[in-house]
């Protein structure tokens, strides 16, 4: 019996595994942020914060929506990986690492200065991610725009908290 190799089977498998990896990475970042945050500590409670800082519930809700959009955009980009090139994957992984680092730097290391610097880097990476995604899949880029805007806001908030507590 002659068995023919079907290249589409391997491609579909890579598609599914890649999407699962993107969703898994994004979920891991969300879990790290949720599990590592210590926003009930005495240290955090005593920090001076601007009056315009959103409530914890608002921040949690925004992040929940953003993580879904990040995973959806990343999955779309993975499915266009041949067109995207390796720099897009590098940007996606880098934003994930910077995102996960913020909570650890801010609440565990108690370093608002380093958290603000991390946020600057995260926002810069997200500018590159949106711009690169635009050339590959515009819907994915549009799904990442709220994340970019939120990280820009978070950068200003982090910097403000740092300045208020120097």
Secondary structure, DSSP 8 states (H G I E B T S, - for coil): ------HHHHHHHHHHHHHHHHHHHHHHHHHHHHHH--TTSHHHHHS---TT---HHHHHHHHHHHHHHHHHHHHHHHHTHHHH-HHHHHHHHHHHHHHHHHHIIIIIS--HHHHHHHHHHHHHHHHHHHHHHHHH-HHHHHHHHHHHHHHHHHHHHHHHHHHHT-
